[in-house]
Amino acid sequence: MSAFPHDGVAGRRATGRLAAFLCALLAAAAGAGELEYFETFEKALEAAEKGRLLVMVVIVAPGTDVQGRDVCKLLREETLPEEQIAKIIRQHFAPFLLDIALVRAGKLAVPPAVQACFKPNEQLSIPTLLFLDPKGKEVDRLVGYGPPPNYIGQIRKVAEKAAALVPEKERRDAQRAFERGKEAAERKDYAAALEALQGAAGLAGPDAEAAKALLEDIQGKAGAKFLEAENLETQQKLGSALRAYRDCARTFRGTEAATRAAARIAAIRQDPEVRKKLSTHMAGQLLAKAQDAIQRKQYGVAVEALETIAQRYPEAEQAGEARRLHEQLKADPQAARALRDAAARAEALGLLSVGDSFRRNGLTDKALAEYRKVVEKFPDTTYAQTAQQRIADLGK
């Protein structure tokens, strides 16, 4: 006689309904604040093999002890979800819930690997936590209920056996990848952090779990940045929204939020109405910048802003005013000279520097040749005046 009260017919009937029923069971468990269990024993085995974990089969049934307590409920809702115990479970085990009530009702089949852990006619104690390796072989078991302080030591001992499944090299690789990811996250290089942490999370051991936790933290930061941009867009602050979306897409490259931010930028730019508003907004800012620069006599800065309006936002309502100011600057002698100086600055200074070097080394003819280039190429500039003065000095 089996330790589990079911027959082959009931087990076969349950096969087709197993996934749907367990989904409902998991939803109920989530509402009660329990652990998250794998939907099927096979998925728990797969996760255990991939992550070098043990499958933790939580065997429960309805009923009370001599004190009138529902010990299975207490174990599931108080002991296993306790912070330290839950952390150990996430790091070392792939949990699967086996409810005997469902087995009796023919709604859940006992996995053969679990059935093989019990002798015929063996008395089944409830609750029992059965720990199996990725091949389905029993490694350990915990029998009975205990409050968190009494249970944590026992589950830690089983976790040590799970840790032994992870090769030393894999543990070291996970540790190194986690350290790289942690350092990158501290300097806010989130793209590099994500790459390293994803590598660590794909391995096994405590550092892999720490990597997953840090990944979740970075994902949370990315999500907050996206939400900030979304709020700005809702408030019709499109320029600020675009900057925030762009910041999210660049800073948190590789996250879901970054992908969504990039998609939102593209959508905003393709919307004709939005593009018109953005053009007006950006052209307005550039025009204000140009007007301020003119007041400060920073004509190069002003012209750059005005030309940007003409090139990028020619249909904006500020484009006409920008063209008028540009023509006005070109007609103003003082502004025109400043603009010529700005255009000539880099090359003229280079030629003057070469000429000065020749002069210091006594190569007068070569120095004069460089100064004359400045006069010829950039007449009506302050650099030409400087070159002429140096030519005069050499003539003396």
SULUR-V544122 format. One record per backbone hydrogen bond with DSSP energy under -1.0 kcal/mol. NH is the residue of the N-H (numbers start at 1). CO is the residue of the C=O. If there is no record, write none. Layout:
# SULUR-V544122
((NH;CO) (NH;CO))
This chain:
# SULUR-V544122
((6;4) (11;7) (12;8) (13;9) (14;10) (18;14) (21;17) (22;18) (23;19) (24;20) (25;21) (26;22) (27;23) (28;24) (29;25) (30;26) (31;27) (32;28) (33;30) (34;29) (38;95) (44;40) (45;41) (46;42) (47;43) (48;44) (49;45) (50;46) (51;47) (53;48) (54;92) (55;132) (56;94) (57;130) (58;96) (59;128) (60;98) (65;69) (68;65) (71;69) (74;70) (75;71) (76;72) (77;73) (78;74) (79;74) (80;75) (82;79) (86;82) (87;83) (88;84) (89;85) (90;86) (91;87) (92;88) (93;89) (94;54) (96;56) (98;58) (100;60) (103;99) (104;100) (105;101) (106;103) (107;102) (115;111) (116;112) (117;114) (118;115) (121;1) (122;119) (128;59) (129;142) (130;57) (131;140) (132;55) (133;137) (136;133) (139;131) (140;131) (142;129) (144;127) (150;147) (151;147) (152;148) (155;151) (156;152) (157;153) (158;154) (159;155) (160;156) (161;157) (162;158) (163;159) (164;160) (165;162) (166;163) (171;167) (172;168) (173;169) (174;170) (175;171) (176;172) (177;173) (178;174) (179;175) (180;176) (181;177) (182;178) (183;179) (184;180) (185;181) (186;182) (187;183) (188;185) (189;184) (190;188) (193;189) (194;190) (195;191) (196;192) (197;193) (198;194) (199;195) (200;196) (201;197) (202;198) (203;200) (209;205) (210;206) (211;207) (212;208) (213;209) (214;210) (215;211) (216;212) (217;213) (218;214) (219;215) (220;216) (221;217) (222;218) (223;219) (224;220) (225;221) (226;222) (227;223) (228;224) (229;225) (230;226) (231;227) (232;228) (233;229) (234;230) (235;231) (236;233) (237;232) (238;236) (241;237) (242;238) (243;239) (244;240) (245;241) (246;242) (247;243) (248;244) (249;245) (250;246) (251;247) (252;248) (255;252) (259;255) (260;256) (261;257) (262;258) (263;259) (264;260) (265;261) (266;262) (267;263) (268;264) (269;265) (270;266) (275;271) (276;272) (277;273) (278;274) (279;275) (280;276) (281;277) (282;278) (283;279) (284;280) (285;281) (286;282) (287;283) (288;284) (289;285) (290;286) (291;287) (292;288) (293;289) (294;290) (295;291) (296;292) (297;294) (298;293) (299;297) (302;298) (303;299) (304;300) (305;301) (306;302) (307;303) (308;304) (309;305) (310;306) (311;307) (312;308) (313;309) (316;313) (319;316) (322;318) (323;319) (324;320) (325;321) (326;322) (327;323) (328;324) (329;325) (330;326) (331;327) (336;332) (337;333) (338;334) (339;335) (340;336) (341;337) (342;338) (343;339) (344;340) (345;341) (348;344) (349;345) (350;346) (351;347) (352;348) (353;349) (354;350) (355;351) (356;352) (357;353) (358;354) (359;355) (360;356) (361;357) (362;359) (363;358) (364;362) (367;363) (368;364) (369;365) (370;366) (371;367) (372;368) (373;369) (374;370) (375;371) (376;372) (377;373) (378;374) (385;381) (386;382) (387;383) (388;384) (389;385) (390;386) (391;387) (392;388) (393;389) (394;390) (395;391) (396;392))
